[in-house]
Amino acid sequence: MKLSRWMSAFLVAFGVWSWVIWPTFLRNIWKDPRSWDDGATAFFTVHLVLVVASLTFGTVIGVLGVRGLLALRAPRS
């Protein structure tokens, strides 16, 4: 299956956007007083899992977009 150039670029943009948004979110959660009480709280743990999952999905989606763009550049045989 080949992706269109537009869709591939959209997937790459989604991956980049994930890496812009989620680290900022994690920094804000880290500073939140609800995150710590003699160690990490459930509030922090849930949000950490959310960030890790979102960064993982964003990375995979971005890689699919890059692969789609590279497939469009490959010589056709």
BALUMRO-708020 format. One record per atom (N, C-alpha, C): atom name; residue in one letter; x, y, z; residue number from 1. Coordinates in steps of 0.1 Angstrom, whole numbers, padded with zeros to 4 digits. Atoms other than C-alpha are relative to their C-alpha. Example, Ala and Ser with C-alpha at 12.3 -4.5 7.8 and 13.67 -1.06 7.14 Angstrom:
   site   code      px      py      pz   pos
      N      A    0009   -0012    0000     1
     CA      A    0123   -0045    0078     1
      C      A    0009    0012    0000     1
      N      S   -0009   -0011    0000     2
     CA      S    0137   -0011    0071     2
      C      S   -0008    0011    0008     2
This chain:
   site   code      px      py      pz   pos
      N      M    0008   -0012    0000     1
     CA      M    0000    0000    0000     1
      C      M    0009    0012    0000     1
      N      K   -0007   -0013    0001     2
     CA      K    0013    0035   -0009     2
      C      K   -0009    0011    0005     2
      N      L    0007   -0012   -0005     3
     CA      L    0003    0066    0009     3
      C      L    0002    0012   -0009     3
      N      S   -0002   -0012    0008     4
     CA      S   -0003    0099   -0009     4
      C      S    0010    0009    0007     4
      N      R   -0009   -0009   -0005     5
     CA      R    0022    0126   -0004     5
      C      R   -0006    0008    0012     5
      N      W    0007   -0007   -0010     6
     CA      W   -0003    0146    0016     6
      C      W   -0002   -0008    0013     6
      N      M    0002    0008   -0012     7
     CA      M   -0012    0118    0039     7
      C      M    0013   -0003    0007     7
      N      S   -0013    0003   -0006     8
     CA      S    0025    0109    0045     8
      C      S    0005    0013    0007     8
      N      A   -0004   -0013   -0007     9
     CA      A    0032    0146    0053     9
      C      A   -0008    0002    0013     9
      N      F    0008   -0001   -0012    10
     CA      F    0003    0146    0077    10
      C      F    0004   -0009    0011    10
      N      L   -0004    0010   -0010    11
     CA      L    0015    0115    0095    11
      C      L    0014    0005    0006    11
      N      V   -0012   -0006   -0005    12
     CA      V    0050    0131    0098    12
      C      V   -0003    0012    0010    12
      N      A    0003   -0011   -0009    13
     CA      A    0035    0163    0112    13
      C      A   -0007   -0004    0013    13
      N      F    0006    0005   -0013    14
     CA      F    0014    0143    0137    14
      C      F    0011   -0005    0009    14
      N      G   -0011    0005   -0008    15
     CA      G    0046    0126    0149    15
      C      G    0008    0011    0006    15
      N      V   -0007   -0012   -0006    16
     CA      V    0064    0159    0153    16
      C      V   -0008    0007    0010    16
      N      W    0009   -0006   -0009    17
     CA      W    0034    0174    0170    17
      C      W    0000   -0007    0014    17
      N      S    0000    0008   -0012    18
     CA      S    0034    0146    0195    18
      C      S    0012    0002    0008    18
      N      W   -0012   -0002   -0007    19
     CA      W    0070    0152    0204    19
      C      W    0001    0015    0005    19
      N      V    0000   -0014   -0004    20
     CA      V    0063    0190    0208    20
      C      V   -0009    0001    0013    20
      N      I    0010   -0002   -0010    21
     CA      I    0032    0186    0230    21
      C      I    0002   -0008    0013    21
      N      W    0000    0009   -0012    22
     CA      W    0037    0156    0253    22
      C      W    0011    0002    0009    22
      N      P   -0010   -0004   -0010    23
     CA      P    0071    0165    0268    23
      C      P   -0004    0012    0009    23
      N      T    0005   -0012   -0008    24
     CA      T    0056    0199    0278    24
      C      T   -0010   -0004    0010    24
      N      F    0010    0005   -0009    25
     CA      F    0026    0181    0293    25
      C      F    0006   -0007    0012    25
      N      L   -0007    0008   -0011    26
     CA      L    0049    0158    0313    26
      C      L    0007    0010    0010    26
      N      R   -0006   -0010   -0009    27
     CA      R    0069    0188    0326    27
      C      R   -0010    0007    0009    27
      N      N    0010   -0006   -0008    28
     CA      N    0037    0204    0338    28
      C      N   -0006   -0010    0010    28
      N      I    0004    0010   -0009    29
     CA      I    0025    0172    0354    29
      C      I    0010   -0002    0011    29
      N      W   -0011    0002   -0010    30
     CA      W    0059    0168    0371    30
      C      W    0000    0011    0011    30
      N      K    0001   -0011   -0009    31
     CA      K    0055    0202    0387    31
      C      K   -0013    0001    0008    31
      N      D    0013    0000   -0007    32
     CA      D    0019    0196    0398    32
      C      D    0002   -0006    0014    32
      N      P   -0001    0005   -0014    33
     CA      P    0017    0192    0436    33
      C      P   -0008   -0014    0002    33
      N      R    0007    0013   -0001    34
     CA      R   -0008    0163    0431    34
      C      R    0008   -0012   -0005    34
      N      S   -0008    0010    0005    35
     CA      S    0020    0143    0415    35
      C      S    0009   -0007    0010    35
      N      W   -0010    0005   -0010    36
     CA      W    0041    0138    0446    36
      C      W   -0006    0000    0014    36
      N      D    0003    0001   -0014    37
     CA      D    0034    0126    0481    37
      C      D    0009   -0011    0006    37
      N      D   -0010    0010   -0004    38
     CA      D    0065    0108    0495    38
      C      D    0003   -0010   -0011    38
      N      G   -0001    0009    0011    39
     CA      G    0068    0094    0460    39
      C      G   -0010    0003   -0011    39
      N      A    0009   -0002    0010    40
     CA      A    0049    0093    0428    40
      C      A   -0014   -0005    0004    40
      N      T    0014    0003   -0003    41
     CA      T    0011    0093    0432    41
      C      T   -0007   -0007   -0012    41
      N      A    0007    0006    0011    42
     CA      A   -0015    0075    0411    42
      C      A   -0003    0010   -0011    42
      N      F    0002   -0011    0010    43
     CA      F   -0022    0109    0394    43
      C      F    0012    0001   -0009    43
      N      F   -0012   -0001    0008    44
     CA      F    0014    0110    0382    44
      C      F    0002   -0012   -0009    44
      N      T   -0002    0012    0007    45
     CA      T    0016    0074    0372    45
      C      T   -0010   -0002   -0012    45
      N      V    0010    0001    0011    46
     CA      V   -0016    0075    0351    46
      C      V    0004    0010   -0011    46
      N      H   -0004   -0009    0010    47
     CA      H   -0003    0106    0333    47
      C      H    0013   -0004   -0007    47
      N      L   -0012    0004    0006    48
     CA      L    0031    0092    0328    48
      C      L   -0003   -0011   -0010    48
      N      V    0003    0010    0010    49
     CA      V    0016    0061    0311    49
      C      V   -0006    0006   -0012    49
      N      L    0006   -0007    0012    50
     CA      L   -0005    0084    0289    50
      C      L    0011    0006   -0008    50
      N      V   -0011   -0007    0008    51
     CA      V    0026    0104    0279    51
      C      V    0008   -0011   -0008    51
      N      V   -0009    0011    0006    52
     CA      V    0047    0072    0272    52
      C      V   -0008   -0006   -0012    52
      N      A    0008    0006    0011    53
     CA      A    0018    0057    0251    53
      C      A   -0001    0009   -0011    53
      N      S    0002   -0010    0011    54
     CA      S    0012    0089    0232    54
      C      S    0013    0002   -0008    54
      N      L   -0012   -0001    0007    55
     CA      L    0049    0093    0224    55
      C      L    0004   -0012   -0008    55
      N      T   -0002    0012    0008    56
     CA      T    0051    0057    0213    56
      C      T   -0008    0000   -0013    56
      N      F    0009    0000    0012    57
     CA      F    0021    0060    0190    57
      C      F    0005    0012   -0010    57
      N      G   -0004   -0011    0009    58
     CA      G    0033    0094    0177    58
      C      G    0013   -0003   -0008    58
      N      T   -0012    0004    0007    59
     CA      T    0067    0080    0169    59
      C      T   -0003   -0010   -0011    59
      N      V    0003    0010    0010    60
     CA      V    0053    0050    0151    60
      C      V   -0007    0006   -0012    60
      N      I    0007   -0007    0011    61
     CA      I    0029    0072    0131    61
      C      I    0009    0009   -0008    61
      N      G   -0010   -0008    0007    62
     CA      G    0057    0096    0122    62
      C      G    0009   -0008   -0009    62
      N      V   -0009    0009    0008    63
     CA      V    0079    0067    0110    63
      C      V   -0008   -0005   -0012    63
      N      L    0008    0004    0012    64
     CA      L    0050    0055    0088    64
      C      L    0000    0011   -0010    64
      N      G    0000   -0011    0009    65
     CA      G    0048    0089    0073    65
      C      G    0013    0002   -0007    65
      N      V   -0013   -0001    0007    66
     CA      V    0085    0091    0066    66
      C      V    0002   -0011   -0010    66
      N      R   -0001    0012    0010    67
     CA      R    0084    0056    0050    67
      C      R   -0009    0003   -0012    67
      N      G    0008   -0003    0012    68
     CA      G    0055    0068    0029    68
      C      G    0006    0010   -0009    68
      N      L   -0007   -0010    0008    69
     CA      L    0074    0098    0017    69
      C      L    0012   -0006   -0008    69
      N      L   -0012    0006    0006    70
     CA      L    0105    0077    0010    70
      C      L   -0005   -0010   -0011    70
      N      A    0006    0009    0011    71
     CA      A    0083    0052   -0010    71
      C      A   -0004    0007   -0012    71
      N      L    0004   -0008    0011    72
     CA      L    0071    0080   -0032    72
      C      L    0013    0004   -0008    72
      N      R   -0012   -0004    0007    73
     CA      R    0107    0089   -0040    73
      C      R    0008   -0011   -0007    73
      N      A   -0007    0011    0005    74
     CA      A    0119    0054   -0047    74
      C      A   -0003   -0002   -0015    74
      N      P    0003    0003    0014    75
     CA      P    0124    0045   -0084    75
      C      P   -0009   -0011   -0002    75
      N      R    0010    0011    0003    76
     CA      R    0096    0025   -0099    76
      C      R    0006   -0010   -0009    76
      N      S   -0006    0011    0009    77
     CA      S    0106   -0008   -0114    77
      C      S   -0011   -0006   -0009    77
